[in-house]
Amino acid sequence: MALANSKRQRVVIVGAGFAGLRIARSLNNSDYDVFLIDRYNYHQFQPLMYQVATARLEPSSISFPLRKVFQHSHNVTIRIADVEHVDTDSKILTTTIGDLVYDRLVLCIGCTTNYFGNEHIKANSFPMKSVPNAMALRNRILQTFEDTIEAGPDELQSLLNFVIVGGGPTGVELAGAMAEMKKNILPKDYPEVDFSRLMIYLLEGSPNTLNAMSDVSKVRSHKYLEKLGVIVRTNTVVEDYDGTTVRLKGGETLVARNLIWAAGVTGNVLDGIPATVMVRGNRLKTNRFGQVEGLDGVYAIGDIAYMPTPKYPNGHPQLANVAIAQAAHIAKNFLREAKGKAPSEFEYHNKGTMATVGKRRAVVDLPGISYQGTLAWLTWMFVHLMLLLNVKNRLIVFVNWMMAYLTNDSTLRLMLKADRGDGTVEKIGHPVVKG
């Protein structure tokens, strides 16, 4: 890709997550030439990925084609590629489909799963940071239940033990969804299997689940999970996992063929960005205008950004609301600067946090108020529906939710395996020992 002859400034946005998509939409049909780059051709709605993994929603319900979003745009160009390197002196971004010159580079590259350096856990566990991750996990979960039918007595319990590591919103919501699947769906689908032996472990290294929320939400989420039958273990650190045995700090072990890792994130690293601007978690330190310290024309927004402010001296929480607010503000600054006006500093105004723990169970923390139960669950559903990009997806998700609510069932339990066209099909199950 070569730089076109133009007097208009070129803004290159890397990443089409919440931050990248929002700033691109805010600059749509403006006086900037905007390039939006992502490895996928769709925006993925991460808060509902756990429902894809547990067969409650199809991936198309939470994925939005980027070209559809910008099909009427006159200045936003979509490129599907991996970014390999940035030369911040020459202002050249190198991608798998060529080089791109920029005037302003906006990094919305987000975070990836943090395995804390443990290669065994990385190789043998399942993350959930993308739609393909969620689909792989869904296939694995459903195949596990198929494998239980023919498993021998020595193998059965290891198949029926699911270990989820990380007590944040992802881990809590996934554990709750799997507990409801155990209660309402699996006995009907597999009457020959005793699912009272299905054990769902939620392991959290800190003293509480949802540790970033209010005390009442921490306590209530824990109680909700235990009421659903989830075995919650706080102050519990996983040291290793070889695909069959989970080793905990202190020497205790759990036998499990499935471990889902939701224990933390670390920033994606872009080659060419100096280590001097990175802080803990590989986040990029910025000023309050979103500019990465010491790098001309480079901005960072969302989970990757570390922006100290008076209200948040240690940086903002890595939440979708923060990413969206930062993107909207910085896009507004770009539009102001295009008119010769001075930019304004960013400060985040907390809109609250929430998590659901199953049917009619959720916790909500809003500024000045916390509440739990059915009202919180309805609030959670309404907010997430409104965050979806278009009416069609909202209707699809709403209908799926209502059918699941009324029937305590889901009709989406499809294992979609890759067919290589040579008679072989992707293997996603476990070798089992027949009785």
VOROVO-959874 format. One record per residue (C-alpha): residue in one letter; residue number from 1; x, y, z. Coordinates in Angstrom, 1 decimal. Layout:
<selums>
  resn  resi      c1      c2      c3
     a   NUM       X       Y       Z
...
</selums>
This chain:
<selums>
  resn  resi      c1      c2      c3
     m     1     0.0     0.0     0.0
     a     2     1.4     3.3    -1.0
     l     3     0.6     6.7     0.4
     a     4    -1.8     8.5    -1.9
     n     5    -1.1    12.1    -2.9
     s     6    -3.4    14.0    -0.5
     k     7    -3.4    17.0     1.7
     r     8    -5.7    15.3     4.1
     q     9    -4.1    13.7     7.2
     r    10    -4.1    10.0     7.3
     v    11    -5.2     8.3    10.5
     v    12    -4.4     4.6    10.8
     i    13    -6.2     2.7    13.4
     v    14    -4.9    -0.7    14.5
     g    15    -7.6    -2.9    16.0
     a    16   -11.3    -3.0    15.5
     g    17   -12.4    -3.7    19.1
     f    18   -14.5    -1.3    21.1
     a    19   -12.0     1.5    21.0
     g    20   -10.9     1.1    17.4
     l    21   -14.4     0.8    16.0
     r    22   -15.7     3.8    18.0
     i    23   -12.9     6.1    16.9
     a    24   -13.3     5.0    13.2
     r    25   -17.1     5.6    13.4
     s    26   -16.6     9.0    15.0
     l    27   -14.2    10.0    12.2
     n    28   -16.5     8.6     9.5
     n    29   -17.1    11.1     6.7
     s    30   -14.7    13.6     8.3
     d    31   -11.8    15.5     6.8
     y    32    -9.4    12.6     7.7
     d    33    -8.4     9.7     5.6
     v    34    -9.0     6.7     7.9
     f    35    -7.6     3.2     7.6
     l    36    -8.9     0.6    10.0
     i    37    -6.8    -2.5    10.2
     d    38    -7.6    -5.8    11.9
     r    39    -6.8    -9.5    11.5
     y    40   -10.5   -10.3    11.4
     n    41   -13.0    -8.8     9.1
     y    42   -15.5    -8.3    11.9
     h    43   -15.9    -6.6    15.2
     q    44   -16.4    -9.1    18.1
     f    45   -18.5    -8.3    21.1
     q    46   -16.4    -9.8    23.9
     p    47   -18.8    -9.6    26.8
     l    48   -21.0   -12.3    25.3
     m    49   -18.3   -14.7    24.1
     y    50   -19.0   -16.9    27.0
     q    51   -22.5   -17.5    25.6
     v    52   -21.0   -18.6    22.3
     a    53   -18.7   -21.0    24.2
     t    54   -21.7   -22.5    26.1
     a    55   -23.9   -22.8    22.9
     r    56   -26.4   -20.1    23.9
     l    57   -25.6   -17.8    21.0
     e    58   -24.1   -18.3    17.6
     p    59   -21.0   -16.3    16.7
     s    60   -22.8   -14.3    14.1
     s    61   -25.0   -12.9    16.9
     i    62   -22.0   -11.1    18.4
     s    63   -19.9   -10.4    15.3
     f    64   -20.3    -7.5    13.0
     p    65   -18.7    -7.3     9.5
     l    66   -16.5    -4.2     9.3
     r    67   -17.3    -3.6     5.7
     k    68   -21.0    -3.6     6.5
     v    69   -20.5    -1.0     9.2
     f    70   -18.6     1.4     6.8
     q    71   -20.2     0.5     3.5
     h    72   -21.6     4.1     3.1
     s    73   -18.4     5.7     4.3
     h    74   -16.4     8.1     2.0
     n    75   -13.2     8.2     4.0
     v    76   -12.9     4.9     6.0
     t    77   -10.9     2.1     4.4
     i    78   -10.8    -1.4     5.8
     r    79    -7.7    -3.6     5.6
     i    80    -7.6    -7.2     6.9
     a    81    -4.0    -7.9     7.9
     d    82    -1.6    -8.6    10.7
     v    83     0.6    -5.7    11.8
     e    84     4.3    -6.7    11.9
     h    85     6.3    -3.6    12.7
     v    86     6.1     0.2    13.1
     d    87     8.8     2.7    12.3
     t    88     7.8     5.6    14.5
     d    89    10.6     7.9    13.1
     s    90     9.5     7.4     9.4
     k    91     5.8     6.9    10.4
     i    92     5.5     3.7     8.4
     l    93     3.4     0.7     9.5
     t    94     4.4    -2.6     8.1
     t    95     1.7    -5.2     7.7
     t    96     1.3    -8.6     6.0
     i    97    -0.2    -6.9     3.0
     g    98     2.3    -4.1     2.6
     d    99     3.5    -0.8     4.2
     l   100     1.2     2.0     5.2
     v   101     2.4     5.6     5.9
     y   102     0.5     7.5     8.6
     d   103     0.2    11.0    10.0
     r   104    -1.5     9.7    13.2
     l   105    -1.3     6.1    14.4
     v   106    -4.0     5.0    16.8
     l   107    -3.1     1.7    18.6
     c   108    -6.2    -0.1    19.8
     i   109    -4.5    -3.5    19.9
     g   110    -5.9    -4.5    23.2
     c   111    -4.7    -7.4    25.3
     t   112    -4.1   -11.1    25.0
     t   113    -4.3   -13.9    27.6
     n   114    -1.7   -13.8    30.2
     y   115    -0.3   -17.2    31.1
     f   116     2.4   -15.7    33.4
     g   117     5.1   -17.4    31.5
     n   118     3.8   -20.9    32.0
     e   119     4.1   -22.7    28.6
     h   120     2.4   -25.9    29.8
     i   121    -0.8   -24.0    30.8
     k   122    -0.6   -22.1    27.5
     a   123    -0.4   -25.3    25.5
     n   124    -3.1   -27.3    27.3
     s   125    -5.7   -24.8    28.4
     f   126    -8.5   -22.9    26.5
     p   127    -8.5   -19.1    26.4
     m   128   -11.5   -17.0    25.5
     k   129   -10.3   -13.8    23.9
     s   130   -11.8   -14.1    20.5
     v   131   -14.7   -15.6    18.6
     p   132   -12.5   -18.4    17.2
     n   133   -11.4   -19.1    20.8
     a   134   -15.0   -19.3    22.0
     m   135   -15.9   -21.6    19.1
     a   136   -13.0   -23.9    19.9
     l   137   -14.1   -24.0    23.5
     r   138   -17.7   -24.7    22.5
     n   139   -16.6   -27.6    20.3
     r   140   -14.4   -29.0    23.1
     i   141   -17.2   -28.7    25.8
     l   142   -19.8   -30.4    23.6
     q   143   -17.3   -33.1    22.5
     t   144   -16.4   -33.8    26.1
     f   145   -20.1   -34.7    26.8
     e   146   -20.1   -37.0    23.8
     d   147   -16.9   -38.7    25.1
     t   148   -18.4   -39.3    28.5
     i   149   -20.8   -41.9    27.0
     e   150   -18.0   -44.3    26.1
     a   151   -15.5   -43.4    28.8
     g   152   -14.3   -46.0    31.2
     p   153   -14.6   -45.5    35.0
     d   154   -11.0   -44.4    35.3
     e   155   -11.5   -41.7    32.7
     l   156   -15.0   -40.5    33.4
     q   157   -14.4   -38.2    36.3
     s   158   -11.5   -36.4    34.6
     l   159   -13.9   -35.7    31.7
     l   160   -16.6   -34.5    34.1
     n   161   -14.3   -32.1    35.9
     f   162   -14.2   -28.6    34.4
     v   163   -11.7   -26.2    35.9
     i   164   -12.1   -22.4    35.2
     v   165    -9.2   -20.3    36.4
     g   166   -10.0   -16.6    37.1
     g   167   -12.8   -15.2    39.1
     g   168   -13.4   -12.0    37.1
     p   169   -16.5   -11.4    35.0
     t   170   -15.5   -13.9    32.3
     g   171   -14.8   -16.7    34.7
     v   172   -17.9   -16.0    36.9
     e   173   -20.3   -15.8    33.9
     l   174   -18.9   -18.9    32.2
     a   175   -19.1   -20.9    35.4
     g   176   -22.7   -19.8    35.9
     a   177   -23.6   -20.7    32.4
     m   178   -22.1   -24.2    32.6
     a   179   -23.8   -24.8    35.9
     e   180   -27.2   -24.0    34.3
     m   181   -26.3   -26.3    31.4
     k   182   -25.6   -29.1    33.9
     k   183   -28.9   -28.6    35.6
     n   184   -31.3   -27.9    32.7
     i   185   -29.9   -29.4    29.5
     l   186   -27.4   -32.2    29.9
     p   187   -29.7   -34.7    31.7
     k   188   -32.1   -34.4    28.8
     d   189   -29.4   -34.7    26.1
     y   190   -27.5   -37.5    27.7
     p   191   -29.9   -39.6    29.9
     e   192   -27.3   -42.4    30.1
     v   193   -24.7   -40.2    31.9
     d   194   -24.9   -39.3    35.6
     f   195   -24.3   -35.6    35.5
     s   196   -24.4   -35.3    39.3
     r   197   -20.7   -36.1    38.9
     l   198   -20.1   -33.1    36.8
     m   199   -17.9   -30.7    38.8
     i   200   -17.3   -27.1    37.9
     y   201   -14.4   -25.6    39.7
     l   202   -13.8   -21.8    39.7
     l   203   -10.4   -21.0    41.0
     e   204    -9.4   -17.4    41.9
     g   205    -6.0   -16.3    43.3
     s   206    -7.4   -13.3    45.2
     p   207    -9.7   -13.4    48.2
     n   208   -12.9   -12.8    46.2
     t   209   -14.7   -13.4    43.0
     l   210   -15.3   -10.2    41.0
     n   211   -12.5    -8.6    43.1
     a   212   -12.8    -5.2    41.3
     m   213   -16.5    -4.8    42.3
     s   214   -18.1    -3.7    45.6
     d   215   -18.0    -5.8    48.7
     v   216   -21.6    -6.7    48.4
     s   217   -21.3    -7.8    44.8
     k   218   -18.2    -9.9    45.7
     v   219   -20.1   -11.7    48.4
     r   220   -23.3   -12.1    46.5
     s   221   -21.6   -13.4    43.3
     h   222   -19.9   -16.1    45.4
     k   223   -23.2   -17.1    47.0
     y   224   -24.9   -17.3    43.6
     l   225   -22.2   -19.5    42.2
     e   226   -22.3   -21.9    45.2
     k   227   -26.1   -22.1    45.0
     l   228   -25.7   -23.2    41.4
     g   229   -23.4   -25.9    42.5
     v   230   -20.1   -24.3    41.4
     i   231   -17.1   -25.2    43.6
     v   232   -15.6   -21.8    44.3
     r   233   -12.0   -21.7    45.6
     t   234   -10.5   -18.3    46.3
     n   235    -6.9   -17.6    47.4
     t   236    -6.1   -20.5    45.1
     v   237    -3.2   -20.3    42.6
     v   238    -2.7   -22.7    39.7
     e   239     1.0   -23.5    39.2
     d   240     0.8   -26.0    36.3
     y   241    -1.4   -28.0    34.0
     d   242    -0.3   -30.9    31.7
     g   243    -3.6   -31.6    30.1
     t   244    -4.8   -34.1    32.7
     t   245    -3.6   -32.8    36.1
     v   246    -4.1   -29.3    37.6
     r   247    -1.4   -28.6    40.1
     l   248    -2.2   -25.9    42.7
     k   249     0.2   -23.9    44.8
     g   250     0.8   -25.9    48.0
     g   251     0.9   -29.2    46.2
     e   252    -2.8   -30.1    45.9
     t   253    -3.9   -31.5    42.5
     l   254    -7.1   -31.8    40.5
     v   255    -7.7   -34.3    37.7
     a   256    -9.4   -32.6    34.8
     r   257    -9.3   -33.0    31.0
     n   258   -10.5   -29.4    30.5
     l   259    -9.1   -26.2    31.9
     i   260   -10.3   -22.8    30.8
     w   261    -7.9   -19.9    31.5
     a   262    -9.5   -16.6    32.3
     a   263    -6.9   -15.5    34.9
     g   264    -5.5   -12.3    33.4
     v   265    -4.5   -10.3    30.4
     t   266    -1.4    -8.6    29.1
     g   267    -1.0    -6.0    26.4
     n   268    -0.3    -7.1    22.9
     v   269     3.2    -5.9    21.9
     l   270     3.9    -4.2    18.6
     d   271     7.4    -4.5    17.2
     g   272     9.0    -1.1    17.0
     i   273     7.4     0.4    20.1
     p   274    10.2     1.0    22.5
     a   275    10.1    -0.8    25.9
     t   276    10.6     2.6    27.6
     v   277     7.0     3.5    27.0
     m   278     5.6     0.3    28.4
     v   279     4.5    -0.2    32.0
     r   280     3.2    -3.1    33.9
     g   281     1.1    -5.5    31.8
     n   282     2.7    -4.2    28.6
     r   283     0.4    -1.2    28.6
     l   284     1.6     2.0    26.8
     k   285     1.9     5.1    28.9
     t   286     0.1     8.1    27.4
     n   287    -0.7    11.6    28.3
     r   288    -4.3    12.8    28.8
     f   289    -4.7    13.4    25.1
     g   290    -4.0     9.7    24.4
     q   291    -0.5    10.4    22.9
     v   292     2.1     7.7    23.7
     e   293     4.9     9.4    25.6
     g   294     7.8    10.4    23.4
     l   295     6.3     9.1    20.1
     d   296     5.2    11.7    17.6
     g   297     1.8    11.0    16.2
     v   298     1.2     7.8    18.0
     y   299    -1.8     7.3    20.3
     a   300    -3.0     4.4    22.4
     i   301    -6.6     3.8    23.5
     g   302    -8.5     1.2    25.4
     d   303    -7.0    -1.8    27.3
     i   304    -3.5    -1.2    25.9
     a   305    -3.4     2.4    27.2
     y   306    -2.1     3.4    30.6
     m   307    -3.3     7.0    31.1
     p   308    -2.8     8.3    34.6
     t   309    -5.3    11.0    35.6
     p   310    -6.2    12.7    38.9
     k   311    -9.1    10.3    39.4
     y   312    -7.2     7.3    38.2
     p   313    -3.5     7.8    39.1
     n   314    -2.7     4.2    38.3
     g   315    -4.5     4.1    35.0
     h   316    -8.0     3.3    34.0
     p   317    -9.7    -0.1    34.5
     q   318    -9.6    -2.3    31.4
     l   319   -13.3    -2.1    30.6
     a   320   -15.3    -1.6    27.4
     n   321   -16.8     1.6    28.8
     v   322   -13.4     3.1    29.3
     a   323   -12.3     2.2    25.8
     i   324   -15.4     3.6    24.2
     a   325   -15.2     6.8    26.2
     q   326   -11.5     7.3    25.4
     a   327   -12.1     6.7    21.7
     a   328   -15.0     9.1    21.6
     h   329   -13.0    11.8    23.3
     i   330    -9.9    11.5    21.2
     a   331   -11.9    11.4    18.0
     k   332   -13.5    14.6    19.2
     n   333   -10.0    16.1    19.8
     f   334    -9.0    15.1    16.2
     l   335   -12.0    16.9    14.8
     r   336   -11.3    19.9    17.0
     e   337    -7.7    20.0    15.8
     a   338    -8.8    19.8    12.2
     k   339   -10.6    23.1    12.8
     g   340    -7.6    24.7    14.5
     k   341    -8.9    24.3    18.0
     a   342    -7.0    23.0    21.0
     p   343    -7.6    19.5    22.3
     s   344    -9.0    18.8    25.7
     e   345    -7.8    16.4    28.4
     f   346    -9.6    13.1    29.1
     e   347   -11.1    12.0    32.3
     y   348   -13.3     9.0    32.7
     h   349   -16.6     9.2    34.5
     n   350   -17.5     5.8    35.9
     k   351   -20.7     4.4    34.5
     g   352   -20.6     1.3    36.6
     t   353   -19.8    -2.4    36.3
     m   354   -21.9    -5.5    36.2
     a   355   -21.8    -9.3    35.8
     t   356   -24.4   -12.0    35.5
     v   357   -24.3   -15.3    37.3
     g   358   -27.2   -17.2    35.6
     k   359   -30.9   -16.8    35.3
     r   360   -32.3   -14.0    37.5
     r   361   -28.9   -13.7    39.2
     a   362   -26.6   -10.7    38.5
     v   363   -24.7    -8.0    40.4
     v   364   -24.6    -4.4    39.4
     d   365   -22.5    -1.5    40.8
     l   366   -23.5     1.9    39.6
     p   367   -22.1     5.2    40.9
     g   368   -23.7     5.5    44.4
     i   369   -25.7     2.3    44.3
     s   370   -25.3    -1.4    44.1
     y   371   -28.0    -4.0    43.7
     q   372   -28.3    -7.7    42.9
     g   373   -30.8   -10.3    41.9
     t   374   -33.6   -10.1    39.2
     l   375   -33.4    -6.4    38.7
     a   376   -29.7    -6.5    38.3
     w   377   -30.1    -9.4    35.8
     l   378   -32.7    -7.3    33.8
     t   379   -30.3    -4.4    33.9
     w   380   -27.4    -6.5    32.6
     m   381   -29.5    -7.8    29.7
     f   382   -30.8    -4.4    28.7
     v   383   -27.3    -2.8    28.8
     h   384   -25.7    -5.6    26.7
     l   385   -28.5    -5.6    24.2
     m   386   -28.1    -1.8    23.7
     l   387   -24.3    -2.2    23.2
     l   388   -24.8    -4.5    20.3
     l   389   -24.2    -2.6    17.0
     n   390   -27.5    -3.1    15.1
     v   391   -31.1    -3.9    15.6
     k   392   -31.0    -7.2    13.8
     n   393   -28.4    -8.6    16.3
     r   394   -30.3    -7.2    19.2
     l   395   -33.5    -9.0    18.0
     i   396   -31.6   -12.3    17.5
     v   397   -30.0   -12.2    20.9
     f   398   -33.2   -11.1    22.6
     v   399   -35.2   -14.0    21.0
     n   400   -32.5   -16.5    22.0
     w   401   -32.5   -15.2    25.5
     m   402   -36.3   -15.3    25.8
     m   403   -36.5   -18.9    24.4
     a   404   -33.8   -20.0    26.8
     y   405   -35.6   -18.3    29.7
     l   406   -39.0   -19.9    28.9
     t   407   -37.8   -23.4    28.0
     n   408   -34.6   -23.7    30.1
     d   409   -33.0   -25.0    26.9
     s   410   -30.9   -24.0    23.9
     t   411   -31.1   -25.3    20.3
     l   412   -27.7   -24.1    19.3
     r   413   -25.5   -27.1    20.5
     l   414   -23.7   -27.6    17.2
     m   415   -20.1   -28.8    16.9
     l   416   -18.7   -27.2    13.9
     k   417   -15.5   -29.1    13.0
     a   418   -13.2   -28.1    10.1
     d   419   -13.5   -30.5     7.2
     r   420   -10.3   -30.7     5.2
     g   421   -11.9   -32.1     2.1
     d   422    -9.8   -35.3     2.2
     g   423   -12.1   -37.3     4.3
     t   424   -10.5   -36.2     7.6
     v   425   -12.3   -34.0    10.1
     e   426   -10.8   -31.9    12.9
     k   427   -10.3   -33.8    16.1
     i   428   -11.5   -31.9    19.1
     g   429   -12.2   -34.6    21.7
     h   430   -10.2   -36.7    24.0
     p   431    -8.8   -40.3    23.7
     v   432   -11.1   -42.2    26.0
     v   433   -10.7   -45.5    27.9
     k   434   -13.7   -47.7    27.3
     g   435   -15.2   -49.6    30.2
</selums>
